[in-house]
Amino acid sequence: MNAAMIFLPHIYLLLIWIQSLCSSAFDYDNLLSGYDFGGFMPAWAADASFTIQILLIYGIFLCLLHIRPFDLITLRPAHKKERFPLRLKIMNGGRRILRLCFWGISAQPVLYFTGLWRYPLYAVNDTKFQFLLMIFDDIITFLFFYLLIINGSVRILCTCRSLGVWKRILIFCFLWIPVVHLFPLKYLSKRAKIELDAEMCRFENHKRRDGAMICATRYPILLLHGIGFRDLQYFNYWGRIPKELVRNGATVYYGHQEAWGTIENNGQVIREKIKEVLAENHCDKVNIIAHSKGGLDARYLISGLHMDGQVASLTTISTPHRGSELLDILNRLPDGIYRFISSLFDKSYARFGDLNPDCYHASKQLSRAYCREFNEKYPDSPQVYYQSYASFVKHPLGDPMLGIPSLMMSLSGALQNDGLVNVNSAMWGHFKKTFVSSSARGISHGDMIDLKREDYKGFDVVEAYVKIVAELKEMGF
C-alpha cells in the first residue's frame, strides 16, 4: 500500500518505459514520421490501445485508493476478526490516507532530484513530448495527492466525534488552501488517532468486563453539577460518563440543583431529590459525586441540613474547598458593575429553569475568604466517607476556553490550576489523585466532566469515573 501511494502518480511513465523496452514493434521514430501533429502532439498518442491501457490501470488503482475500506488496525492481533463500528473503520481509513499521503509527498522531492522518474522519458525521442509529459506528470501528481488528502480529511470530519461544529467548518475551509491546509491536516490526523486509541481501549474494557457490573454500587449514584450549568435533557453536563456507568451496572441520578443558586438554596433542592431517590430505590443512603461548586452544595447538605445519615460517601471533583483565586480577582471589580453583570446572568438563567437565580451571592461564595468561614462552620461528618480528585492544565493555552482564567490564576500564585480551581483547593478528605495527561495540554476544569466529549492522550475521563465508582463498590458503598 505504501509503495502504491508513492509510485502510482507516475505509473503511466513506467508503462511507457516498459512498453518501449518490451515491444520491438513500438517504434517512436517510425510513428513520428508517419503522422503530422504540427510538432505539438506526439504520434504515439494515436495508439489507442496503449492509451486505454494506461488509463485503465491508473484509474483502477486510483479508485481502489479512494474507496478501499481500510481494515481497522487494532491494538491486539487477536482483535482483527472482531467487528468494529463502521464509523471507526472510516475514520481510521481517513487517518491512514493522510499518513500515506505524507510519506508519498515526502518521497516526491527525492524521486525528482535523483532523476528516477525522468529516466522513462528517455525512451521517448521527441524532446517536446518529453517536456509536455513532465508537465503532465507534475499536474497529475499534484491532483493525485490533493484529491486523496480531501478524501481522508472528509472521512475524519464526518466521523470524528471529538471535533466541534466550528472546528469542522474552519478545517474544511482551510483544506482548499494549498500548503496552509497542512496544519489542519496534522491536527485532524492527531485527533483521529487519539479518539481511535480511546475507542479501542474502551472496546477492550467492554470485552474484558463483559457484564461484570463493576459499578453496581450498594447505594445509587447522585451526580451534582457545578456553577453556571443545569441538568438539561438534551445536553448532559457529564458527557459520556453516565451512560458508561449505567452500562457497568450503576444506578445514576442527577441533583437538578440550580445553575446560579446559592449553596443554601441548592442544598434544599438536593435534599428533596435524595428523598425521591431513596423512596424509589427502597434504600437508606446515596453516593454523591460532585463537580466544582456541587461539592460545596453537598457538604452543606450533609453538615448544614444534617443529611449525613442519608449520604454514604461524597466524592468531589475539582471542588474549590478553599476557594478560588479567580473569584478574589473578580471581587476587585466595583460592586455596582459586579451586581449589574450578575443581574444579566440571573435574567438569562431564569429562562432555563432557575427559580431563584442569585449569581452575585452564588459566585461570591467561591471566594477564599468565604470558604474559610464555610469550612469552620460546616465540618465533615464522621458518618460519611469523603474523597477528592483534582487536575490541572500544564500551560494557559492548554484549554482555550479557560486560557485567560488559568493565566490570571497563575499570575496570582496558583501555578497548578485547572482554569478555575487550584490543586490544593481541590484536596479534601481522602485525596486520591491529580489527573494529568501525557500531552502538553493537561486536564482542565471542563475536561473532568467530559464537557467537550473529547479524548486526550494519556487520559480517559470516562474510564476514570468507572474506576472511581468501582472503588466505591469495593469499599461497600
Residue pairs with C-beta under 8 A, 6 or more apart in sequence:
1 100
2 100
2 103
4 61
4 65
5 65
5 100
5 101
5 103
5 104
5 148
6 103
6 104
6 107
6 111
7 14
8 58
8 61
8 62
8 65
8 144
9 104
9 137
9 140
9 141
9 144
9 145
10 111
10 117
10 137
10 141
11 54
11 57
11 58
11 61
12 54
12 58
12 140
13 117
13 120
13 121
13 133
13 137
14 120
15 50
15 53
15 54
15 57
16 54
16 120
16 121
16 123
16 124
16 133
17 119
17 120
17 123
19 26
19 50
20 26
20 28
20 123
20 124
21 123
26 44
26 47
26 50
28 42
28 43
28 44
28 123
28 124
28 125
28 126
29 125
31 42
31 43
31 44
31 46
31 47
32 42
32 43
32 125
32 126
34 43
35 43
35 46
37 43
37 45
39 128
40 128
42 124
42 126
42 128
42 129
44 50
44 124
44 129
45 51
62 144
65 97
65 148
66 147
66 148
66 151
68 93
69 89
69 93
70 89
70 92
70 93
70 96
70 97
71 80
71 89
72 84
72 88
72 89
72 92
73 92
73 96
74 80
74 82
74 84
74 200
75 197
75 200
75 201
75 204
76 204
79 203
82 203
84 203
87 159
88 159
88 196
88 199
90 155
90 158
90 159
91 155
91 156
91 159
91 160
91 192
91 195
91 196
92 192
92 196
93 152
93 155
94 151
94 152
94 153
94 154
94 155
94 156
94 159
94 188
94 192
95 152
95 156
95 189
95 192
95 193
95 196
96 152
97 148
97 149
97 151
97 152
97 155
98 149
98 152
98 153
98 156
98 185
98 188
98 189
99 189
100 148
101 145
101 148
101 149
101 152
104 145
105 145
108 141
111 117
112 118
117 137
118 134
121 130
121 133
121 134
124 130
124 133
146 178
149 175
149 181
149 185
150 175
153 171
153 172
153 175
153 184
153 185
153 188
156 163
156 188
156 189
156 191
156 192
157 163
157 168
157 171
157 172
157 188
160 188
160 191
160 192
160 195
161 195
161 453
162 191
162 194
162 195
162 452
162 453
162 454
162 455
163 171
163 191
164 452
170 184
171 184
171 187
171 188
174 180
174 181
174 183
174 184
175 181
175 184
175 185
194 455
194 456
194 457
195 455
197 455
197 457
198 455
198 460
201 460
201 463
202 244
202 460
202 462
202 463
205 463
205 466
206 247
209 248
212 248
212 249
213 248
213 249
214 248
214 249
214 466
214 469
214 470
214 473
215 245
215 248
215 249
215 250
215 466
215 469
215 470
215 473
216 248
216 249
216 250
216 251
216 473
217 250
217 251
217 287
217 469
217 472
217 473
217 477
218 283
218 312
218 473
218 476
218 477
219 283
219 285
219 286
219 287
219 312
219 477
220 251
220 252
220 253
220 277
220 281
220 283
220 286
220 287
221 245
221 250
221 251
221 252
221 253
221 286
221 287
221 288
221 289
221 469
222 253
222 254
222 255
222 270
222 273
222 274
222 277
222 286
222 287
222 288
222 289
223 231
223 237
223 238
223 242
223 252
223 253
223 254
223 255
223 289
223 290
223 291
224 254
224 255
224 257
224 270
224 288
224 289
224 290
224 291
224 294
224 295
224 297
224 298
225 231
225 237
225 238
225 254
225 255
225 257
225 291
225 292
225 294
225 449
226 291
226 292
226 293
226 294
226 449
227 259
227 260
227 292
227 293
227 362
227 363
227 366
228 259
228 260
229 237
229 259
230 237
230 256
230 258
230 259
230 349
230 352
230 353
230 354
231 237
231 254
231 255
231 256
232 352
236 242
237 449
237 451
238 449
238 450
239 449
239 450
239 451
239 452
239 453
239 461
239 462
240 450
240 453
240 462
241 449
241 450
241 461
241 462
241 465
242 252
244 462
244 463
244 465
244 466
245 252
245 465
245 466
245 469
246 252
248 466
248 469
248 470
250 469
251 281
253 273
253 277
253 286
254 273
255 266
255 269
255 270
255 273
255 290
255 294
255 297
256 269
256 273
257 265
257 266
257 269
257 270
257 273
257 294
257 297
258 265
258 266
258 269
258 349
258 353
258 354
258 355
258 356
258 357
259 349
259 352
259 354
259 357
260 345
260 346
260 349
260 354
260 357
260 358
260 359
260 362
260 363
261 269
261 354
261 356
261 357
261 358
261 362
262 358
262 361
262 362
262 365
263 293
263 296
263 297
263 300
263 362
263 365
263 374
264 300
264 304
265 356
265 358
266 297
266 300
267 297
267 300
267 301
267 304
267 305
268 305
270 297
270 298
270 301
271 301
271 305
271 307
274 286
274 301
274 307
274 310
274 311
277 286
278 284
278 285
278 286
278 310
284 309
284 310
285 309
285 310
285 311
285 312
286 310
286 311
286 312
287 311
287 312
287 313
287 315
287 469
287 472
287 477
288 298
288 311
288 313
288 314
288 315
289 315
289 317
289 465
289 468
289 469
290 297
290 298
290 314
290 315
290 316
290 317
290 319
291 316
291 317
291 318
291 319
291 448
291 449
292 317
292 318
292 319
292 320
292 420
292 421
292 445
293 319
293 320
293 362
293 365
293 366
294 316
294 319
295 314
295 316
295 317
295 319
295 321
295 388
295 428
296 319
296 320
296 321
296 365
296 366
296 371
296 374
298 311
298 314
298 316
299 314
299 374
299 378
299 380
300 374
300 378
301 307
301 311
302 308
302 311
302 314
302 378
302 380
302 381
302 384
303 378
303 379
303 380
303 381
304 377
304 378
308 381
308 383
308 384
309 383
311 384
312 384
312 385
312 477
313 384
313 385
313 386
313 387
313 472
313 475
313 477
314 384
314 385
314 386
314 387
314 429
315 387
315 388
315 389
315 468
315 472
316 386
316 387
316 388
316 389
316 426
316 428
316 429
317 388
317 389
317 426
317 448
317 449
318 389
318 390
318 391
318 418
318 420
318 421
318 426
318 445
318 448
319 388
319 421
319 425
319 426
319 428
320 366
320 371
320 420
320 421
320 425
320 426
321 371
321 375
321 388
321 425
321 426
321 427
321 428
322 368
322 371
322 372
322 375
322 424
322 425
323 366
323 367
323 368
323 369
323 370
323 371
323 372
323 425
324 366
324 367
324 368
324 409
324 420
324 421
324 422
324 425
325 368
325 408
325 409
325 412
325 413
325 414
325 417
325 422
326 405
326 408
326 409
326 420
327 363
327 364
327 366
327 367
327 368
328 367
328 368
328 369
328 412
329 408
329 409
329 412
330 338
330 363
331 338
331 364
331 367
338 360
339 360
341 359
342 358
342 359
342 360
342 363
343 359
343 360
345 357
345 359
346 354
346 357
346 358
346 359
349 357
349 359
350 357
364 370
365 371
365 374
371 425
380 386
380 429
385 429
385 430
385 475
385 477
386 428
386 429
386 430
387 429
387 430
387 431
387 432
388 426
388 427
388 428
388 429
388 430
388 431
388 432
389 426
389 431
389 432
389 433
389 434
389 435
389 448
389 468
390 418
390 421
390 423
390 426
390 427
390 431
390 433
390 434
390 435
391 418
391 423
391 434
391 435
391 436
391 442
391 443
391 444
391 445
391 447
391 448
392 416
392 417
392 418
392 422
392 423
392 434
392 436
392 442
392 443
393 399
393 402
393 406
393 417
393 418
393 419
393 441
393 442
393 443
393 444
394 436
394 440
394 441
394 442
395 440
395 442
396 403
396 404
396 406
396 407
396 410
397 403
398 406
398 440
398 441
398 442
398 444
399 406
399 419
399 441
399 442
399 444
399 445
399 446
399 447
401 419
401 444
401 446
402 418
402 419
402 420
402 444
402 445
402 446
403 419
405 419
405 420
406 417
406 418
406 419
406 444
409 417
409 419
409 420
409 422
410 417
414 422
414 425
415 422
416 422
416 423
416 424
417 423
418 426
418 442
418 443
418 444
418 445
418 447
418 448
419 444
419 445
419 446
420 445
421 445
423 434
435 443
435 448
435 459
435 461
435 464
436 442
436 443
436 458
436 459
437 443
437 456
437 457
437 458
437 459
438 457
438 458
438 459
439 456
439 457
439 458
441 456
443 456
443 459
443 461
446 452
447 454
447 456
447 459
447 461
448 461
449 461
450 461
450 462
